[in-house]
Amino acid sequence: MRYLYYPGCSLKGTGRAYEESILAVFKKLEIPMDEIEDWNCCGATAYMAVDEQKAYAVASRNLALAERQMDSEEIHVIAPCAACYLVLLKAQHYLESKDGQGKEIRHALKVGGLKYQGKVKIRHPLDVLVNDYGVDKIKEKVERPLEGVRVASYYGCQIVRPYAEFDNQYNPISMDRVMTALGAEAVEWPLKTRCCGGTLTGVVPEVGQRLSYILLREAKSRGADAIVTACPLCQFNLECYQDEMNKRFMHPVDIPPVYFTQMMGVALGLGERELGLQRQFVPLEPALAAK
């Protein structure tokens, strides 16, 4: 199966390491993936508060572009960013609604020379890796087993809520299964879907940073050597504010939050720059070297 790839804005900017690592890992695993041509911003979650109807029309354009690009009865679009994944799912639900909302969005697409025929299936890379490729095949590809490395898998708010397309809403395990296949130990912890603080972390730091800090402290207290995530905003919040958190709160934290694809790439024998690990503020290598 050949997939279409929707990178979204974050993976071309602050989440560049996520794109670098997912492209490198999928190439290593020989999973074919083409970027959607002329894709546009999904609007993330902020645009919904400005004009919901237009927001979903803009997001839906990407689905129509995917259908135009690939001639297939079912088109699988991979959206790695948690916000993009959620917004595209919401847009699809609006498109397929039986009230006037779906009709209006389809009309907007038609004005732009596009149409949506309902052929797209929106996928998260975790879904593809676990349910299409398979954890057993991932295990076979491992060149550097992560034995002794304890990993806390952090899913964040948006991958399994409100839609649980491929994992459990309350206790998702797909990322844990991938980490176990790599040879790492998946740490049991209760905060894997708790909010990181989102945009509050930089805007209202006394609130947002506390939410991120709670996650870091809990992962650390559970003996995790690293946190793996699938959300650019979560990764940014958990990593880039650690110095400020250490000044603000009583107990310092020092734990690398990396993308799950970066951890996969390490186990698959890929290089640091292939995976964007040189971009880390909190380096991963010390956590790996100590084992």
Secondary structure by P-SEA (a helix, b strand, c coil): cbbbbbbcccccccaaaaaaaaaaaaaaaccccccccccccccccccccccaaaaaaaaaaaaaaaaaaccccbbbbbbccaaaaaaaaaaaaaaacccaaaaaaaaaaaaacccccccbbbbcaaaaacccccaaaaaaacccccccbbbbbbbccccccccccccccccccaaaaaaaaacbbbbbcccccccccccccccccccaaaaaaaaaaaaaaacccccccccaaaaaaaccaaaaaaaaccbbbbbbbbcaaaaaaaaacccccccccccccccaaaaaaac
